[in-house]
Structures are given as structure tokens and as C-alpha cells.
Amino acid sequence: MALQSMTGFARREGTSGRWRWAWELRSVNGKGFDLRLRLPPGLERMEAEVRRLAGESFSRGNLQASLSVTADENRFEAVLNRQALAAVLAMREQLVDVIDPAPLKLDTLLLVRGIVEFREGEDGEEALAARDADIAAGLMGALADLRAMREQEGAALSRILLDHVATIEGLTRTIETDPSRSPQEIASRLAAQVALLMDGMAALDRDRLHAEAALLATKADLREEIDRLKAHIAAARDLLVKGGPAGRRLDFLAQEFNRESNTICSKSNASAVTAAGIELKVVIDQFREQVQNLE
């Protein structure tokens, strides 16, 4: 599966009979999946299906989906109000002695309010079913278009994130191979510090001083942090290559990267290692910022 960004846009429109419809989808970052749906009056019955299809397509992101439906032409039909017509004819019978007995003409009846009403014609069930099917197919196309756009942006983010991982790996290697971390350098530095203390304070217990120095050397060792960074690097690279909804797991790894870099900076007793640790923190922040855009 490809990585997906959580941002994207898609629009699909079409016609069905005399109806014109258009779907518009907008997706932005979100902690989970949230769909805000706007349907025209009369099509609320589609909501459950729209939510199901959108939920199957995406697992994260705030998605706004709107549907517009308009008729290309208005069809009107005349409807005879038979009760009103019967009432008029009954009144005419009652007044037969005082009005012209000539038959009523159509144009005369049309002038009587309520006899004939004009209203917009309604489509048959088959036409409406065909329209709804076309609208549903349009939604599937719009979701596919949005997914393609999110995957395209996800591919670009993947390249950026892999570059960041490579930089983190390089800085980790720089820290690991720094001369200050060699056993000889550590021993030499500790020996010089112990000698300095012994010269100034002859009463100090030499064995106790050596034990304390060994303890400090152990606490300052960066082996565990480096090994964990290497494991996190491998895990991040695997997630980026495998794809799919990896945003949350990559965000967790970014936090772990940051934890190890903080420990390295606090333990460091060499300027080169400290500088690499600070640069590591900068790259990790960039990595985490980009990860926030992934599904």
C-alpha cells in the first residue's frame, strides 16, 4: 500500500437525464477520521452509504464532502382541481335563471382561481433511481481521485522523510565513531582527571576515586542510545517503504528519536558529539513536522 498524505481535493460532476450533479471533496490533517457531509434536501438517505464508502477509503483526515444537484430544465404540468370545478358548475346551475346559459369555455374556466394549478413535473421512480445510481458512481470516482492525490503527495513526503532518516543515520554514525568515544580516549581523560584530583587532595582514597570515575564513565557511555537510534532508524525506514497508514507509528518513532537525542546531548562530554546531537535534534524536528501530514 502507498503512503497517503491527509491533504487533497477532488471534484466529479456529471448529468443524469435532466439532472446535473457535482461532488466536491476536501481533505486536511486530523488526529482521526472525521467526515463532514452536506447533501441537498431529498437525498439525505444517501448519508449512510457515503459514510461507509469514505470510511473504507481513508483512515485519517478531516474530510468535507458536499453534493449539489440541479435540474437543467423545469417541467410544468397542469393539474385540474375537480372539486373546485364541481363547485363552480354547481353554482352555475343555481344561477341558471340570472346568467347566460351558454356553455362555459375553457378560457373562462382558466380565469377562475383554483380550477387549474400549474406545478413542476416529477420524475418517475426509474428516472430517480438512475440519477441516484449515477450520483453514487460519481462519489466512487471522486473518492478514487482524492485517494490518488493523497497518494501522490504521500510519495513526495516519503522521499523527504527517507532523506531525513538518512541524515539521522549519518549523524548517529558520526556520534558513534567520534574519537572521544574510543576506550583509549575515555581512559586517558579519566586518568588525567584522577591524577589532577590526587595531586590536589592526597588524602582521597585512590580506590574509591577510581570506582567513582568508572561509574561516571559508565553513565556517560552512549552505546545504548546509539543502538536504540539504529533500531528506530530501521523501523522508520521499513514503515516508509511498506506504506499504508503509518503516520501514527512514525510519529511515535519521532518521539523516540527525540528522546535519544536529548539523552545524548545531556551525556556528551565532547564538543563534536554535542554538536552532532544538536543537529540531530533539528533534523528530528523536521522529520516529525512532516510526519504530521501522513495518514
Secondary structure, 3 states (H helix, E strand, C coil): CCCCECCEEEEEEEEECCEEEEEEEEEECCCCEEEEEECCCCCHHHHHHHHHHHHHHCCCEEEEEEEEEEECCCCEEEEECHHHHHHHHHHHHHCCCCCCCCCCCHHHHHCCCCCEEEEECCCCHHHHHHHHHHHHHHHHHHHHHHHHHHHHHHHHHHHHHHHHHHHHHHHHHHHHCCHHHCHHHHHHHHHHHHHHHHHHCCCCCHHHHHHHHHHHHHHHCCHHHHHHHHHHHHHHHHHHHHCCCCHHHHHHHHHHHHHHHHHHHHHCCCHHHHHHHHHHHHHHHHHHHHHCCEC
